Amino acid sequence: MAYGNRVLVEKHGGLARVILNRPDKRNAMDDAMMEELLEALTHLKGQPDVFLLRLEGAGPVFTGGRDIANLKKMQTLSAQEIRQENQKFMELNLALAFFPRPTLAVVRGPALGAGSALVSWCDFAIAADNARFGYPEVGIGVPPAMTCIGVQRRISRKATFEFILTGRPFDAAEAERIGFINRAVPEARLEEEVSTFTELILSKSPAAVSLAKQLLLATEDMDYVNGLRHSAEIMTIGTKTEDAQEGISAFLEKRKAVFKGR
């Protein structure tokens, strides 16, 4: 399935905007949207001119979570079929969480259930002050098993247990305070804040930023000594890139570097 219906992609320089596009359904995530999103991420992963991925929802809502029709379908599936459905969600999780370039969630309005999961899988998140997050699955008798893996790596253990086990929603201000998002800003200033952040990321060496992200992901679960060893290897690789040679030369020559992402 080609994306371009439920998921739109726009490229501006080194920025790729990925837009959840079902505004009439509050961008509810049905199977078709998940397939299109996975395909878009897979395609963009191989694009050498993409240096930052921005994920957002069309209209005033990021996403209300999984489509109700999908929830109804789950009632009729066998255990094996449910495993297959979960496999699709896991593939989407990995494609976003391990996207080779930085990822930024831009959130307006509700981002519930699977929506909160998408936000937690992104490297950065900037939200309008009307954003709302939460994992309401326990309220309908379902454990949020496929959505909670990201959040427990973003916030404290006690906060994770509270939000996952009670289903209590939390607003943008609280999300910022506990580290679930980077910052919350008035909705009128959201695009300005996102633009400033985007320019900051794109002004850096794409090669160095990508290697730094790979380093952080790879060492997250390593012990200290192996983390140091891996860091030394990434430093060795990173110092030999074209961007590193250009950046060092520009610094010594007191001029602005022109990075190419190689």
Secondary structure, DSSP 8 states (H G I E B T S, - for coil): --SSSSEEEEEETTEEEEEE--GGGTT-B-HHHHHHHHHHHHHHHT-TT--EEEEEESTT-SB-SB-HHHHHHHTT--HHHHHHHHHHHHHHHHHHHT-SS-EEEEE-SEEETHHHHHHHHSSEEEEETT-EEE-GGGGGT---TTTHHHHTTTS-HHHHHHHHHH---EEHHHHHHTTSSSEEE-GGGHHHHHHHHHHHHHTS-HHHHHHHHHHHHHHTTS-HHHHHHHHHHHHHHHHTSHHHHHHHHHHHTTS-------
